[in-house]
Amino acid sequence: MFTGLIEGQERILNLAPEGSGLRLRISSQSFWCNSKIGDSISINGTCLTIVELSDSRAEFQISPESLARTHWKSASEGQWVNVERAVQAGGALGGHFVTGHVDGIGRVSTIEKVGLFWNFEMEFPKDLELYFVEKGSVCIDGVSLTVNVLRQSSLELTIIPETFEKTIFKRYKIGDLVNIEADLIGKYVVRFLEKRNENRRSP
């Protein structure tokens, strides 16, 4: 479990095919010093497990399922990513409950600076529409955010200067792909209502 409060930005050192998945190597001069093999790390909002570790790099295996649901298949070496360690029991939960289980791939469609702030519009897949509400939570590439405006196929997000500087939002360009995780509570509510309606239709 994660909070969506990003701890740092690191770079992809290597990304190579491994069976039907990928092997991901992330470099860092300091982020991995308190980590160990087996730890769960959110990398651009995807929950991944450390399988190899040194002081300057960590390696992860990306499964075929994760490849199908995320933007990792279009990632490249040298690309910057958001990183967050799993929240510890008793730790502060300053964002919202983030599982690291990505629901779909979005696309940056608008970037606009308004005073000190930045407005981003993110297009999302049609099948995620039910999970969003205005002023509700969403996770974009691992960042916990609030939906300011909800449109039929896009979200508008306002990014404060602190978030802009501490995450890869400052590196986004129009057309970039992002990992989207809908709010966990919203997914359970939608599932509950679907099952209730199915039961009502049953003889």
N, C-alpha and C positions, 0 to 999 in steps of 0.2 A: 504494500500500500504506500502511496505517495501523497504529497500535498499539492503539487503543482507549483511550488515555490522553488525556482531554479537556483541551484548552488553554483553553477559555473557554465562556461562554454569551452568545449574542447574540440580537437580536430580529428577527423578520420585519417588514420595513418595508412590503413590498408583495408580493402574490401574485396574478398576473393570467393569464388564459388566453392562450396563444400558439400558434396553430394547434391541433393536437391535444394539445399539452403545456401546460406552465406556465412563466411567467417569475417567478423568485424573486429578491427584493431583500432583502439582509440588511444591517442597519445596524451600525456599530461605530465607536468613537472611536479605537481603536488596533490592533485585530487585523489589519487589512489593510495596515498600513504596510510590511510586508516581503513582501507578495504581489505577483503580477503576473498579467496576463491569460494564460489558459492553464493556470494552476496548478490542481491537483486539491485539493479541500477536502472533508472529511467533514462533512456537515451532517445531524445526527441519524442518523448511520450510513450515509448515502447518499453515494457518491462523485460529486461534481458539479464541473464545470469553470467557472472564472471567465471570463465573457464580456465583462463591463464592470466597471470598477474606478475608485474614487476613494478619497481618504483616509478617508471616512466610510461608504462602502457598497461592496458587491460584488453583482453580478448573475449569476444562473445560469439555465440552461435545463433544465427537467425533461422528459425524453422520455416518450412514451406508455407505453413499457415500464416505466420507473421509476414512473410513476403507477399502473400495474396492480399492482405488487409492494410498494408502500410506503404509508404513511399520508399522503402529501402531498396527496392529493385532499380530505382532511378538515382540512388545516391552515388557519390563519387569521392575518390580520395582527395584529401585536402579540405573537404566540406566541414564547416563548423556545426556542432550539435549542442543542444541543451542537455545538461546532466543533473541528476538528483539522486541521492541515496534514498533507500526506503526509510520511512518514518519509524522511529523507535517507539516502543510502548512507553506511554507517559510523556512523549514529546509533544511539542506544540503543533497544532493543526491550523495553520494560518490561511491555507487556501481552501480546497474542498477535497473530498475523497476521490483520489485518482488511482485507478487500478493498474494502469499501464497496458491495458488491453484495448488496442486501437479499434475503433468501429468503422472507420473509412478514411478515404483520402480526399482532402479539400484542395482548393487552389486560391492563391492570392489574386484578387481581381482589382482591388483599388488600394492605393496608399496615399493618404493625404495628411499633411501637417496642419494642425489647427492650434495656433498659439504655441504653448509648450508641449502639447499633446499630439498623438498620432492616431488617426482613424484608419483602420484596416477593414476591408470587406473580404470575406472568405466565402467562396462558393462551396457547397457541400452536396454529397450524393442525395438523390431524392428519397432514398429509403431511411435517411436519418432525420427527416423533417419533423416527425412526431416527438422526437426527444428534446427539442429545443423550445424554450420560452424566453420572452424578453425579461431581462434582469436575472435570468437563471445562469447556472454555471456551465462552462465548457472548457475542455482542455485542448489546446493547440500546440503541437510539438512539445508536449509536456508542461506547458504553462497554464496555470489556473487563471481563467478570465471570466468576465461577466458579459453576457450578450446584451449589448445596448439596443440594437435594432434587429428584429427578426423579419426577414423577407422570405418569399416563397422558396428560394433556392440559395440564399446566402445569409451570412451573419455579419453585422457591423460591430466592431470591437474598438474601444478607445484604450490606447496604451499610454500609461503614464511614463514620464522620463526615466524613472528608476527601472521599470520593467524593460523599456526600450534599450537601455544601456547594458543591463545585466543578462539579456537573452539574445537569441539570434534574430529577434524581430528587426534589429537595426540592419541586418544583412539581407532581408527579404527583398525580392524584386517581383514585379508583376508577372504572374504565370508560375511562380514557384509552387511546388506541391507541399502540403502539410499533413501531418497525422492528426486526426480528430478523434477524441474520445468524448462521447456524450456523458452527461451526468448520470452516475450510477443509480440514484434514486429515481430519476425520470425513466430509466430503462425498466426498472422493476414495476413502476406504476403502469407503463404501457403494456407490459407483459401480463400483469394482473387483469387489466381491463380486457385484453384480447381473450384470455382464458374465460373470464366471466361471460363475455358475449358468446363464445363457443358453447358454453354450458347451457346458456339460455336457448340457443338454437337446437340443442340436442333434444330428441323426443323423450 
